């Protein structure tokens, strides 16, 4: 079964020890807005690129962590 983007992001947040509240602060959006995006699994490519940058990753259609993890 394929993971949704929201599930992939949750895994990445856990590995990076970053909360959704902290991520929302880093990307300049409200916690409620980001929580809604997770609930709907509705992220634009631009948002995913911003999230990747905020987490010290690259987004290439998937996330590549500096430790080599691909999600």
TABELDA-V77106 format. One record per residue. N is the residue number from 1. RES is the residue in one small letter. OMEGA is omega in radians with two decimals (none if undefined). NEAR is the number of other C-alpha atoms within 12 Angstrom. Layout:
n=[N	N]
res=[RES	RES]
omega=[OMEGA	OMEGA]
near=[NEAR	NEAR]
//
This chain:
n=[1	2	3	4	5	6	7	8	9	10	11	12	13	14	15	16	17	18	19	20	21	22	23	24	25	26	27	28	29	30	31	32	33	34	35	36	37	38	39	40	41	42	43	44	45	46	47	48	49	50	51	52	53	54	55	56	57	58	59	60	61	62	63	64	65	66	67	68	69	70	71]
res=[x	x	x	x	x	x	x	x	x	x	x	x	x	x	x	x	x	x	x	x	x	x	x	x	x	x	x	x	x	x	x	x	x	x	x	x	x	x	x	x	x	x	x	x	x	x	x	x	x	x	x	x	x	x	x	x	x	x	x	x	x	x	x	x	x	x	x	x	x	x	x]
omega=[-3.13	3.06	3.03	3.11	3.11	3.11	3.11	3.13	3.12	3.08	-3.14	3.10	3.13	3.13	-3.13	-3.12	-3.13	3.10	3.06	3.11	3.13	3.12	3.14	3.09	-3.11	-3.10	3.02	3.07	3.14	3.08	-3.13	3.13	-3.12	3.10	3.09	3.11	3.08	-3.10	-3.11	-3.05	-3.00	-3.13	3.04	3.09	3.13	3.12	3.12	3.08	3.09	3.11	3.13	3.14	-3.13	-3.12	3.12	-3.14	2.97	3.05	-3.13	-2.98	3.01	-3.13	3.03	3.13	3.13	3.09	3.07	3.10	3.05	3.10	none]
near=[4	8	13	18	27	27	20	27	40	26	22	33	27	15	19	22	15	21	21	32	19	21	33	26	20	22	23	18	20	17	19	16	22	30	23	17	23	24	17	15	21	20	24	18	16	15	26	30	23	24	36	30	21	25	32	22	28	24	29	16	18	24	30	22	24	17	14	11	17	18	27]
//
